[in-house]
C-alpha cells in the first residue's frame, strides 16, 4: 500500500509522524529517506511524541543511534548518513534493535537498502520549492498513515 501526503508546514509533518507513532507496534521498522533539510528529524520528533517519548529527540548523526525508553515502546533512532559500509552496522548490533521489542526509525535508509527488511515501512520526504519553502510530499509505502 502506498499513500502520498502533502504537508504545508513543519507542524503538519510533525503531526503525520505523531499519528504514525501513536499506532506503531513492537518490531516496527521505518526507513526514512529524503535530502538534507527535508524534515526527517521533524517527522521523527512527531513519531517519538506519538509513542509518548518525553525526552528531547535529536538526530543521531554523529552517534549513529539514540535510544529513547520513556514512551509506550522503546524507540531506536538510527542515522546512517556517516556509515561508510553496511558492516559497520553489524558492529553496532543493529539486528538486536531492528528485531527487538521496540520501534526502529532509520534516517538515510536508502544508503544501505540491504540492511532494511522487506516488511519495513518506507517514508520518503521530498521538497518542492515551486510549491513553497514549507511544502513537503511524503510518500509512505507499506502502511496507512
N, C-alpha and C positions, 0 to 999 in steps of 0.2 A: 504494500500500500504506500502510495506517495501522496503527500499533502504539501501544498505550497501556501505559505502565509506571508503577507506583506505587512511590515510594521513601519510606522512613521516616526518613531521616537525610541530612545533608549529605554524608556519606561515600558513601551509595548513589547520590546524584545525581552526585557526582564520578565514581564508578565507571562509571555509564552513559556519561558524557562520555568517560571513558578508553577504554572499549570502542569507542565510535564513532570516536574519534581514531585508535585503533590500526588501523582498517580504512579510514580516509579515503583518498581517491585525489586525485591532482592535478586541479585545476579544480573540486573540490567546493565548493559554496556551501551554507551552513547559515544559515537565517533563524531567529533566536531571538526568541521572544515570551513575555511574562509581565509581571505587575505588578512594581513595585519590591519587592525583597526576596524574590522567589520562587526565586532560585537560578540565574539566567542566568550570572552570573560563576563560581559554583561549578561548574556544568556545563562552562563554557569552560576553567576551570583543569584539570579532568579530561581534557577533549578535548586540550588542549595537552600534558599529560603523556603521553597515549596516542600523540601524534606524536613524543614524545621531546624536547619543548622543555625546556631546562634552566633558563632564567632565570625569575624570578618573573613571574607573569601577573596583571595588574591591569586593571580596566575602564577603557577609554579615554574616559570620559565627557567630559572637557574637551579632550582632544587629538583626538577622533573616531577615530583609527586608531593601533593598536600593531602593529608588525611583529616577529615572532619568527622567527629563522632558524636556531636551534640544533637543530631537530628533523629528522626524515627528510624533511619537506616544509616550506616556508615557511608560516607561519600569519599571516594578515591578519585582525586582530580589530577590527571597527568597532563603535562605539557611536553610533547616530544620534539619540539622545534629544534632543540640543541642536541638531540641524539644523532650521532654520526652513522651508526649502523644498528640494525634491529637487535643484534646480540647484546647490546648494552641494556636492553630491557630485561633480558634473562638475568643479568647481574642484579637488577633491582628486585627480581622475583615477581614480575608483573602478573603472572598467571594466578598467584595467590589472591591478588586483588580482583582481577577480572572474573574469576570463578569462585569468589567468596560470597559472603552473605550481605554484602553492601551493594552500592551502585557505583559504577565507574564511568567517568567522563574523560575522554582523551582529546585534548586540543591538538590540532595538526595531525590528525589520524591519517590523512591522505599521504603523508610522507612515508609511512610504512604500512601499507594496506595488508600485508601478510600477517601482521600482528592482530588484526581486528577480526574476530569471529563472524561468520556469516549471519548470525542471529542479532548482531548489533544494530541499533537504530542509528542511522546516519543523519546528521543535521548539518546542512551546508548553508552558510550565510553569505550573501552577496550584496554589495552596494551597487547603486545605480545613481551616480551623481546627477544625471539628467532629471531624475525624479526628486532630487533634494538631498542634502547632506545627511539627513537622518533616515532616509528611506533604506529599508532592508528587505530583501526577498529571501525567505528562509524555507528551504526545501527539506522536508522530513521524510525519510524513507524507512519503512519498517513498522511504524505505529502511528496512530492518530494522535495529534496534539491534544 
